[in-house]
Amino acid sequence: MQNSNTYKLYKSGKLWVIGAVAVAGVAVSANTAQVSADTVSNADTQAVKTTDTTQNDKQVQLTASSTGTTTDKVTTDDATKSATVSSTAEKSTVPTTAGTSVTQDQAKDAVDKAQNTVKDDAKTASDAGVDVTTGKTTDVTINDDNASSKTNEVLSDLNKQDQAVKDATAKQQANDQAYQTATTEKTDATKQGKAYLNNATSDLDKQVDTTEKAGIKVNVEVAQSSPEYKDLSGLEGQDLLDAMAYNIDLYKQAIADGVASEKDDTETLAKLTAEYQQKQADYAKANADRDDAVKQGETDLNNATSDLDKQVEASKNAGLDVSVEVSKVSPKYKDLTGLEGQDLLDAMADNLDLYKQAVASGVANEKADQATLVKLTAEYQKQVADYEAQKAAVDKANADKKAAYEKALEDYMNGTNHTTSMTAQTQTDASSGQYQTFMNATVDNTTGEFTLEHDTNDGVHIIGHGVLKGKVNWKIVSNGDGTETVTISSIELYSYTYTNAYQNQAVNQNINFHVYDNDGNELFSVYYDGNTTFSKAINKTAQINKTFKISPNETSSLTQVLVVDDNWIWNTHGQVSTQIKNTNVAPKAPTYEQDPVKPTAPKATVHHVQVVAPVKGQAPAVPVASVKKVTVADMPNADKPQPQKVAVHYYNIKKTPEAEKTATPETPRAVETASILPTTHASENQGGVLLSAMAGLASLGLAFGISKKGKKQN
């Protein structure tokens, strides 16, 4: 069988290693005999035999060199042995002689028996499928003289016909057996071969499905194996068996090659799938390791950044000027482009080490910034606390001053502070001399109640005192600017009391005391002699209704509220007046204490560290695989053998009545061979090669003879 180049997964031009198979040539001996009634003899009839087809190596083992492993052994059976069939027929039982001195009846009986045997064998041949043609019955007249010789000639011919029939039957049966055997062997070999190949194809299909589910593209090609089978057209008997055995060997070898090829593709595909899946697993692990490390790194950095941000906020709230900058760290990672499997895992591990180191450094830097900021903030807060304590003291002192000033200012602006005085004035000269007398008045600044006192002088002594009590009603309203509006509305007189001190020694003792309002209306009067003490209730009110405005520290002019007459020796006429002073004093603006120097807020810069994460690994390249499904061309079918042909003819033996011996009978003429039996016109001794050739032609149905069947003769 011709070797074929098979292209495997990523392998081009891979040569199959095939064990040597030696197939012996088919040596066919063509010593066949012509099946002809007049030439076939037992000696010339020879069985068709062929030498066995052999194969030296019983096992064919195919090894896929690309995988480095031996495939499952796919073996063929022993080289197919050619089944043997023999076309050697049994010897005819038809006698060739009837013996000497046979009677006509005996001769006829012998011929009839022989012809019955031939007819039976012809029936057997016809049942076996032989095309038996019955020729015209030949009449043969015998008499007592030629009964033996004629009978012997007829029997000899019937023997040859019977042998030819038996030979045709044997050849027909041998051909049929060879056809059946060849067909069965072909069917069995085909069934077994297809089962082997189907199993291998099923395994390959399963692996293709598994591989495609793994994500690998698989191109499936159908490869037709077409062994160079021998043509079986026209072959019969052993030739057919030998050629079929040869074809079966080629078919089995093609099946073995196909199974080995598909097993190799299955194993190679399984290996490729496992490698790809491992690469995918390594790719997934590398990226999972990367994601875990990056997640942890981001968590660590985020925690450090969060702590730093909290401190930044606290420091800013404490008044520090804090700025935040971003520091991006990009380690020198290994390039992962095109890396797969362990190379990817190793490179990713190196990159993750660099990433973790950068993260740890970033976390340490942010913690250091946080610690620095904590210290700086504490120092500043101490300065601020000291400042605020000093400031609080100054503020309190200034606030107190301001409050006092504002209170004083408010009091000043809205104050009704005042002092009130009452004055009693007289218009007489009794203020000096022997009868000197006095009159004065006092007033309560809060209640407005007043006391008017005067003395009584008899020229010797002050004999008594008079006291007039009452109340001046006034209202003071602040004008909101420190000035006051004063309204003296009325005066009430409570009582008058005289207290005696000495006896009146004056001749004139008609003392009288009068009180008038500003309009001259008498409000009160009393007459007495001055020698006794008395008290009188007055309970009268006089309207005044005087309004005036006074500025701070201004004293109003005297306002008359009563007119008093103290009449006796010397009349003392006087007026009781009151005046009010605005005692509001504008406060002086305070001198405030200076604020302490506020500490300068320090400036600080902290850094958010960002570490550039390593890139993920690239997904492994998806391989594209190519496999072959092998189909083996079917072996050619054997041709159904053509029926063997044989011709028979029978004899009608006619007996001759005994004749009277009146004369010497004429010697009967010998039966002409041509008129009774067919001849080959060849010497019997030359039958070797020629008869073999003719027998071969006869076995192929090519021998000359009678082709038209005649009716069977009784």
C-alpha positions in Angstrom: 0.0 0.0 0.0 1.2 3.4 -0.8 2.3 5.5 2.2 0.4 8.8 2.7 1.5 12.0 4.4 -0.9 12.9 7.2 -1.0 16.5 8.5 -1.6 16.5 12.2 -2.1 19.2 14.7 0.5 21.8 14.0 2.6 19.1 12.4 3.3 19.2 8.7 4.5 16.4 6.7 4.5 13.8 9.4 5.3 10.3 8.1 3.5 7.3 9.5 5.8 4.5 10.7 4.2 1.3 9.3 5.4 -2.2 10.0 6.5 -4.1 6.8 3.8 -6.2 5.3 4.9 -8.8 2.7 2.1 -10.0 0.5 3.1 -12.9 -1.6 2.1 -12.8 -5.2 -0.8 -15.0 -6.2 0.5 -17.9 -8.3 -2.3 -19.5 -10.1 -1.8 -22.7 -11.9 -3.9 -22.6 -15.0 -3.9 -26.3 -15.6 -7.6 -26.4 -16.3 -9.4 -29.0 -18.3 -11.8 -28.4 -21.2 -15.2 -29.7 -20.3 -16.2 -31.4 -23.4 -18.0 -34.6 -23.7 -15.6 -36.2 -26.1 -12.3 -35.2 -24.4 -12.9 -35.0 -20.7 -11.4 -37.9 -18.9 -10.8 -38.6 -15.3 -7.1 -38.3 -15.8 -7.4 -34.9 -17.5 -9.7 -33.4 -15.0 -7.6 -31.4 -12.5 -8.7 -29.4 -9.5 -8.1 -25.7 -9.7 -5.5 -24.8 -7.0 -3.7 -21.7 -6.0 -0.9 -21.1 -3.6 -1.9 -19.5 -0.2 -1.5 -15.8 0.0 0.9 -15.2 2.9 1.9 -12.2 4.9 5.0 -12.3 6.9 4.3 -9.7 9.6 1.2 -10.5 11.5 0.9 -7.2 13.4 0.9 -3.7 12.0 1.8 -1.1 14.6 1.5 2.6 13.9 3.4 5.1 16.0 2.8 8.8 16.0 6.3 10.1 16.2 5.1 13.7 16.9 3.6 12.8 20.3 6.5 10.8 21.6 4.1 8.1 22.8 2.9 4.9 21.3 -0.7 4.7 20.2 -2.9 1.9 21.2 -1.9 -1.1 19.1 -4.1 -1.6 16.1 -3.5 -5.1 14.8 -4.7 -7.0 11.9 -5.4 -10.8 12.0 -3.0 -13.1 10.4 -2.8 -12.4 6.8 -6.0 -13.6 5.3 -5.6 -17.2 4.2 -7.2 -18.0 0.9 -10.0 -20.4 1.4 -9.5 -23.4 -0.9 -12.1 -25.0 -3.1 -11.8 -28.1 -5.2 -13.6 -28.7 -8.5 -12.3 -32.3 -8.6 -15.4 -34.4 -9.3 -16.1 -38.0 -8.3 -15.3 -40.6 -10.9 -18.3 -41.5 -13.0 -19.9 -44.8 -12.0 -21.1 -45.4 -15.5 -19.3 -48.5 -16.8 -17.3 -48.1 -20.0 -17.9 -51.8 -21.1 -20.7 -54.2 -20.9 -18.5 -57.2 -21.1 -18.1 -59.8 -23.8 -20.8 -61.9 -25.3 -23.7 -59.8 -24.1 -27.1 -60.3 -25.5 -29.1 -57.5 -27.0 -31.3 -57.4 -24.0 -28.3 -57.2 -21.7 -26.8 -54.5 -23.9 -30.0 -52.5 -23.8 -30.4 -52.9 -20.1 -26.8 -51.8 -19.5 -27.3 -48.7 -21.7 -30.6 -47.8 -20.0 -29.0 -48.1 -16.6 -26.0 -46.0 -17.7 -28.3 -43.4 -19.2 -30.4 -43.3 -16.0 -27.2 -42.6 -14.1 -26.3 -39.8 -16.5 -29.9 -38.4 -16.2 -29.7 -38.5 -12.5 -26.3 -36.8 -12.5 -27.7 -34.3 -15.0 -30.6 -33.6 -12.7 -28.2 -33.0 -9.8 -26.1 -30.7 -12.0 -29.1 -28.8 -13.1 -30.2 -28.4 -9.5 -26.7 -27.2 -8.7 -27.1 -24.5 -11.3 -25.3 -26.1 -14.2 -26.8 -25.2 -17.6 -27.5 -28.7 -18.9 -28.4 -29.0 -22.5 -29.9 -32.3 -23.8 -29.2 -33.1 -27.4 -31.1 -35.3 -29.9 -31.4 -38.9 -29.0 -29.3 -41.1 -31.2 -30.7 -44.4 -32.4 -28.3 -47.3 -32.2 -29.3 -50.6 -33.7 -27.6 -53.6 -32.3 -27.7 -57.2 -33.2 -26.2 -60.2 -31.7 -23.0 -59.7 -33.5 -22.3 -56.1 -32.5 -24.1 -55.9 -29.2 -20.9 -55.9 -27.2 -19.0 -53.5 -29.3 -21.8 -51.0 -29.8 -22.7 -51.2 -26.2 -19.2 -50.6 -25.2 -19.0 -47.6 -27.5 -22.3 -46.1 -26.1 -21.3 -46.8 -22.5 -17.9 -45.2 -23.1 -19.6 -42.1 -24.4 -22.1 -42.1 -21.6 -19.3 -42.5 -19.1 -17.6 -39.4 -20.6 -20.8 -37.5 -20.6 -21.5 -38.4 -17.0 -18.0 -37.5 -16.0 -18.4 -34.1 -17.8 -21.6 -33.6 -15.9 -20.0 -34.4 -12.6 -17.1 -32.2 -13.5 -19.4 -29.3 -14.4 -21.4 -29.9 -11.2 -18.2 -29.9 -9.1 -17.0 -26.8 -10.9 -20.3 -25.1 -10.4 -20.4 -26.0 -6.7 -16.8 -24.9 -6.3 -17.5 -21.6 -7.9 -20.7 -21.1 -5.9 -18.8 -22.0 -2.7 -16.0 -19.6 -3.6 -18.5 -16.8 -4.3 -20.3 -17.5 -1.0 -17.0 -17.7 0.9 -15.6 -14.6 -0.7 -18.8 -12.7 -0.1 -19.0 -13.8 3.5 -15.4 -13.0 4.2 -15.7 -9.6 2.5 -18.9 -8.9 4.6 -17.3 -10.1 7.8 -14.1 -8.1 7.1 -16.1 -5.0 6.2 -18.3 -5.3 9.3 -15.3 -5.7 11.6 -13.3 -3.0 9.8 -16.1 -0.5 10.0 -16.7 -1.4 13.7 -13.0 -0.7 14.4 -13.0 2.5 12.4 -16.4 3.6 13.8 -15.1 3.1 17.4 -12.0 5.1 16.6 -14.1 7.8 14.9 -16.5 7.8 17.8 -13.6 8.3 20.2 -12.3 11.1 17.9 -15.7 12.7 17.7 -16.0 12.7 21.5 -12.6 14.2 21.8 -13.4 16.8 19.1 -16.6 17.7 21.1 -14.6 17.9 24.4 -11.9 20.0 22.6 -14.4 22.3 21.1 -16.2 22.7 24.4 -12.8 23.7 25.8 -12.8 26.5 23.3 -10.4 25.1 20.6 -11.4 25.4 17.0 -11.2 22.0 15.4 -11.2 21.5 11.6 -12.5 18.1 10.7 -11.4 16.7 7.3 -12.7 13.5 5.8 -9.9 11.5 4.2 -10.8 8.8 1.8 -8.4 5.8 1.7 -8.7 3.9 -1.5 -6.6 0.7 -1.6 -5.6 -0.6 -5.0 -8.0 -3.6 -4.9 -7.8 -6.3 -7.4 -10.6 -6.3 -10.0 -12.8 -9.3 -9.3 -14.7 -9.1 -12.5 -15.0 -12.6 -14.0 -13.0 -14.3 -11.3 -14.3 -17.6 -10.1 -13.3 -20.3 -7.8 -9.8 -20.2 -6.2 -8.9 -17.1 -8.3 -11.8 -15.3 -6.7 -10.8 -16.5 -3.2 -7.2 -15.5 -3.7 -8.1 -12.1 -5.1 -10.7 -11.5 -2.3 -8.1 -12.5 0.3 -5.7 -10.0 -1.2 -8.3 -7.3 -1.2 -9.3 -8.1 2.4 -5.6 -7.8 3.5 -5.5 -4.4 1.8 -8.8 -3.4 3.4 -7.7 -4.5 6.9 -4.4 -2.6 6.5 -6.3 0.5 5.4 -8.6 0.1 8.4 -5.6 -0.3 10.7 -4.0 2.7 9.2 -7.2 4.7 9.5 -7.7 3.6 13.1 -4.1 4.4 14.0 -4.5 7.8 12.3 -7.7 8.6 14.2 -6.3 7.3 17.5 -3.2 9.5 16.9 -5.4 12.5 16.2 -7.5 11.7 19.3 -4.4 11.4 21.5 -2.8 14.5 20.0 -6.1 16.4 20.3 -6.4 15.3 23.9 -2.9 16.4 24.7 -3.5 19.7 23.0 -6.8 20.1 24.9 -5.0 19.3 28.2 -2.2 21.7 27.4 -4.7 24.5 26.5 -6.8 23.8 29.5 -3.7 23.9 31.7 -2.7 27.2 30.1 -6.2 28.5 30.8 -5.9 27.3 34.4 -2.5 29.0 34.7 -3.9 32.1 33.1 -6.9 32.1 35.5 -4.6 31.5 38.5 -2.2 34.2 37.4 -5.0 36.7 37.1 -6.7 35.5 40.3 -3.4 35.9 42.1 -3.1 39.4 40.6 -6.7 40.3 41.5 -6.2 39.1 45.1 -3.0 41.0 45.5 -4.4 44.2 43.9 -7.5 43.9 46.0 -5.4 43.6 49.2 -3.0 46.3 48.0 -5.8 48.7 47.3 -7.4 47.9 50.6 -4.1 48.6 52.4 -3.6 51.8 50.5 -7.2 52.9 51.0 -7.0 52.2 54.7 -3.8 54.2 55.0 -5.3 57.0 52.8 -8.5 57.0 54.8 -6.5 57.4 58.1 -4.4 60.1 56.5 -7.5 61.9 55.2 -9.1 61.8 58.6 -6.0 63.4 60.0 -5.9 65.9 57.2 -9.5 66.9 58.0 -8.7 67.1 61.7 -5.6 69.2 61.0 -7.5 71.5 58.7 -10.2 71.8 61.3 -7.4 72.7 63.7 -6.4 75.5 61.4 -3.4 74.0 59.6 -2.9 74.7 55.9 -2.7 71.2 54.6 -2.4 70.4 50.9 -2.7 66.9 49.4 -0.7 65.7 46.5 -1.0 62.4 44.6 2.1 60.3 44.1 1.8 57.7 41.5 4.2 54.8 41.7 4.8 52.6 38.6 7.1 49.7 39.3 9.0 48.2 36.4 6.9 45.2 35.8 7.8 42.4 33.4 6.0 42.5 30.1 3.4 39.6 30.0 2.8 39.8 26.3 2.7 36.3 24.8 3.5 34.6 28.1 1.6 31.4 28.9 1.7 28.6 31.5 4.5 28.6 34.0 6.2 31.5 32.3 3.1 33.6 32.9 2.8 32.4 36.5 6.5 33.2 37.2 6.4 36.6 35.6 3.1 37.5 37.4 4.6 36.4 40.7 7.6 38.7 40.1 5.3 41.6 39.2 3.1 41.0 42.3 6.2 41.1 44.5 7.1 44.5 43.0 3.5 45.6 43.5 3.4 44.5 47.1 6.7 46.2 47.8 5.4 49.4 46.3 2.1 49.2 48.2 4.0 48.5 51.5 6.2 51.5 50.8 3.2 53.7 49.9 1.4 52.7 53.1 4.5 53.4 55.1 4.9 56.9 53.5 1.2 57.7 54.2 1.5 56.6 57.8 4.7 58.7 58.1 2.8 61.7 56.7 0.0 61.0 59.1 2.4 60.8 62.1 4.1 64.1 61.0 0.7 65.7 60.7 -0.4 64.5 64.1 2.8 66.0 65.7 2.5 69.2 63.8 -1.2 69.5 64.6 -0.6 68.9 68.3 2.2 71.5 68.5 0.0 74.1 66.7 -3.0 73.2 68.9 -0.9 73.9 72.0 0.1 77.3 70.5 -3.5 78.0 69.7 -4.6 76.9 73.1 -2.1 79.3 74.7 -3.2 82.0 72.4 -6.8 81.4 73.0 -6.3 81.4 76.8 -4.6 84.8 76.6 -7.1 86.0 74.1 -9.9 84.8 76.3 -8.5 86.8 79.2 -8.1 89.9 77.1 -11.5 89.4 75.5 -13.1 89.0 78.9 -11.4 92.1 80.3 -12.3 94.1 77.1 -15.8 92.6 77.2 -16.2 93.7 80.7 -15.0 97.1 79.8 -17.3 97.2 76.8 -20.2 96.0 78.8 -19.6 98.5 81.5 -19.3 101.2 79.0 -22.3 100.1 77.1 -24.2 99.8 80.3 -23.1 103.3 81.4 -23.8 104.6 77.9 -27.2 103.1 78.0 -27.8 104.4 81.5 -26.6 107.8 80.3 -28.7 107.8 77.1 -31.8 106.5 78.8 -31.1 107.7 82.3 -33.4 109.7 84.5 -30.8 110.5 87.1 -31.4 113.7 88.9 -31.3 115.6 92.1 -34.1 117.7 93.4 -34.0 120.6 95.8 -36.6 122.8 97.4 -36.0 126.4 98.4 -38.1 128.6 100.6 -37.5 132.3 99.9 -38.9 135.2 101.8 -39.3 138.8 100.7 -39.3 140.4 104.2 -36.6 141.9 106.4 -37.3 139.5 109.2 -34.4 137.7 108.2 -32.3 139.8 110.5 -32.7 141.8 113.6 -34.6 141.1 116.8 -37.3 139.2 115.0 -35.1 137.4 112.7 -36.9 134.3 111.4 -36.1 131.6 108.9 -37.9 129.4 106.4 -36.4 126.5 104.5 -37.5 123.5 102.7 -36.1 120.0 101.9 -37.3 117.4 99.4 -36.8 113.6 99.1 -35.3 113.0 95.6 -36.9 109.7 95.4 -40.4 110.2 96.7 -40.8 113.9 96.1 -42.0 114.4 99.7 -40.9 117.7 101.2 -40.7 119.4 104.5 -41.1 123.2 104.9 -39.9 124.5 108.2 -40.1 127.9 109.8 -39.6 129.4 113.2 -41.8 131.7 115.4 -39.9 134.6 117.1 -41.6 136.7 119.8 -38.7 139.1 119.8 -37.0 137.3 122.7 -37.0 133.7 121.8 -37.8 131.4 119.1 -40.9 130.1 120.8 -41.6 127.3 118.3 -41.3 125.7 115.0 -43.8 125.0 112.3 -43.5 122.2 109.8 -45.5 121.9 106.6 -45.4 118.5 105.0 -46.4 117.5 101.6 -45.3 116.0 98.3 -44.3 117.4 95.0 -45.4 115.1 92.2 -43.1 115.1 89.1 -42.3 112.8 86.2 -38.9 112.6 84.5 -38.6 111.0 81.1 -35.4 110.2 79.3 -35.1 111.5 75.8 -32.7 108.7 74.8 -29.8 111.1 74.4 -29.0 111.9 78.0 -31.5 114.8 78.2 -34.5 114.6 80.4 -38.0 116.0 80.2 -39.3 117.0 83.6 -43.0 117.5 84.3 -44.0 118.9 87.7 -47.6 118.0 87.8 -49.0 118.9 91.3 -48.3 119.3 94.9 -49.9 117.6 97.8 -50.2 119.0 101.3 -50.3 116.4 104.0 -50.2 118.3 107.3 -49.0 121.2 109.4 -47.5 120.8 112.8 -46.5 123.5 115.3 -44.2 122.6 118.2 -44.1 125.1 121.0 -40.7 125.7 122.7 -41.3 128.9 124.9 -44.1 131.0 126.1 -45.1 133.8 123.8 -44.0 137.0 125.5 -45.1 139.3 122.8 -48.1 141.5 123.3 -49.4 140.6 119.9 -50.1 136.9 119.9 -52.3 136.6 116.8 -50.1 134.4 114.8 -51.5 133.0 111.5 -50.0 130.8 108.8 -51.3 130.6 105.2 -50.5 128.4 102.2 -51.5 129.4 98.6 -51.1 127.8 95.2 -49.4 129.6 92.4 -52.7 131.1 91.4 -53.3 132.6 94.9 -55.8 130.1 96.0 -55.5 129.4 99.7 -54.9 125.8 100.4 -54.4 126.0 104.1 -54.4 128.5 106.9 -54.1 128.2 110.7 -54.4 130.8 113.5 -52.7 130.2 116.8 -51.0 132.0 119.7 -47.8 130.1 119.7 -48.0 128.8 123.2 -49.3 125.3 122.4 -48.3 122.5 120.2 -50.7 121.3 117.6 -51.0 119.4 114.3 -53.5 119.8 111.5 -54.1 117.6 108.5 -54.5 119.3 105.2 -54.9 116.7 102.5 -55.2 119.0 99.6 -53.6 118.9 96.1 -52.7 121.8 93.9 -52.0 121.5 90.2 -48.8 122.9 88.8 -48.3 121.3 85.3 -44.8 122.7 84.7 -42.7 120.9 82.0 -39.1 121.6 81.0 -36.1 119.9 79.4 -32.8 119.7 81.1 -29.5 118.5 79.6 -26.9 116.3 81.4 -25.4 118.1 84.3 -27.9 120.9 83.9 -30.0 122.2 86.8 -33.4 123.6 86.0 -34.4 127.0 87.1 -36.4 127.3 90.3 -40.0 126.5 89.8 -42.4 127.9 92.3 -44.8 125.4 93.7 -46.3 127.2 96.8 -46.8 130.6 98.3 -46.4 130.8 102.1 -47.4 133.6 104.4 -46.2 133.5 108.0 -48.0 136.5 109.5 -47.4 137.9 113.0 -45.3 140.8 114.3 -43.5 140.8 111.1 -45.2 139.2 108.2 -42.9 136.8 106.3 -44.0 136.3 102.7 -42.2 133.6 100.8 -42.3 131.2 98.0 -41.5 127.5 98.0 -39.7 126.6 94.8 -38.1 123.4 93.6 -35.4 122.8 91.0 -34.1 119.5 89.4 -30.6 118.8 88.2 -30.0 116.3 85.4 -27.2 114.1 86.9 -26.7 112.0 83.8 -23.0 111.8 83.0 -21.7 110.6 79.6 -19.4 107.6 80.2 -15.8 107.8 79.0 -14.9 105.3 76.3 -12.8 102.5 77.7 -9.2 101.8 76.7 -9.1 98.2 75.6 -6.2 95.8 76.1 -4.3 94.6 73.1 -5.0 91.1 71.7 -2.1 88.6 72.0 -0.3 87.7 68.7 -2.1 84.8 67.0 0.1 81.9 66.1 0.7 81.4 62.4 -0.9 78.2 61.1 1.8 75.9 59.8 1.7 74.6 56.2 2.0 70.9 55.5 1.9 68.7 52.4 0.9 65.1 52.5 0.8 62.5 49.7 -1.8 60.0 48.6 0.2 57.1 47.2 -1.2 55.4 44.2 0.5 52.2 42.9 -0.1 51.3 39.3 -1.3 47.7 39.4 0.3 45.1 37.1 -1.7 44.3 34.0 -3.5 41.0 33.7 -2.0 38.2 31.7 -3.2 37.7 28.2 -5.5 34.8 27.6 -3.7 31.9 25.9 -4.0 31.9 22.1 -6.8 29.6 21.0 -5.2 26.8 19.0 -6.7 25.6 15.8 -6.6 21.9 15.3 -7.1 19.8 12.3 -8.1 16.1 12.4 -9.0 13.6 9.8 -11.9 11.2 9.8 -10.8 8.3 7.7 -13.1 6.4 5.4 -12.0 3.3 3.6 -13.3 2.6 0.2 -15.4 -0.6 0.1 -13.9 -3.7 -1.5 -15.4 -4.7 -4.9 -18.1 -7.3 -4.7 -17.5 -10.7 -6.2 -19.3 -11.4 -9.4 -21.9 -14.1 -9.1 -20.5 -17.1 -11.0 -21.9 -17.9 -14.4 -23.5 -21.2 -14.7 -21.4 -24.1 -16.0 -22.6 -25.5 -19.3 -22.7 -29.1 -20.2 -24.4 -31.0 -23.1 -25.7 -34.5 -22.8 -27.4 -36.7 -25.3 -28.9 -40.1 -25.0 -29.3 -43.3 -27.1 -32.2 -45.3 -28.2 -31.1 -48.9 -28.5 -32.9 -50.8 -31.1 -32.6 -54.5 -30.9 -32.5 -56.6 -34.1 -34.5 -59.8 -34.3 -32.5 -62.9 -35.1 -32.2 -63.4 -38.9 -32.3 -66.7 -40.6 -28.8 -67.8 -41.5 -29.3 -68.3 -45.2 -26.2 -66.6 -46.2 -23.1 -65.2 -44.6 -24.1 -61.9 -43.2 -22.2 -58.8 -44.3 -19.9 -57.7 -41.8 -21.6 -54.7 -40.1 -19.9 -51.4 -40.7 -18.4 -49.9 -37.6 -20.4 -47.1 -36.1 -18.8 -44.0 -37.3 -17.3 -42.1 -34.5 -18.4 -38.8 -35.9 -22.0 -40.0 -36.2 -22.2 -41.1 -32.6 -19.5 -39.4 -30.5 -18.0 -35.9 -30.9 -14.3 -35.9 -31.5 -11.5 -33.5 -31.0 -9.5 -34.7 -34.0 -6.5 -34.8 -31.7 -4.5 -37.7 -30.3 -5.5 -38.8 -26.9 -1.9 -38.6 -26.0 -1.8 -34.9 -26.7 -4.5 -34.2 -24.2 -2.1 -32.8 -21.6 -1.8 -29.1 -22.6 -4.5 -28.9 -25.1 -7.1 -30.6 -23.0 -6.1 -28.4 -20.0 -6.6 -25.3 -22.1 -9.9 -26.6 -23.4 -11.0 -27.5 -20.0 -10.1 -24.0 -18.8 -12.2 -22.6 -21.6 -15.0 -24.9 -20.7 -14.8 -23.8 -17.1 -15.2 -20.3 -18.3 -18.2 -21.3 -20.3 -16.3 -20.8 -23.6 -16.0 -24.3 -24.8 -17.6 -25.2 -28.1 -20.5 -27.6 -27.8 -24.1 -27.9 -28.2 -25.7 -24.8 -26.7 -29.3 -25.6 -27.3 -31.1 -27.7 -24.9 -33.1 -30.5 -26.3 -35.9 -32.3 -24.8 -34.8 -35.1 -22.4 -35.0 -38.4 -24.2 -36.2 -41.5 -22.5 
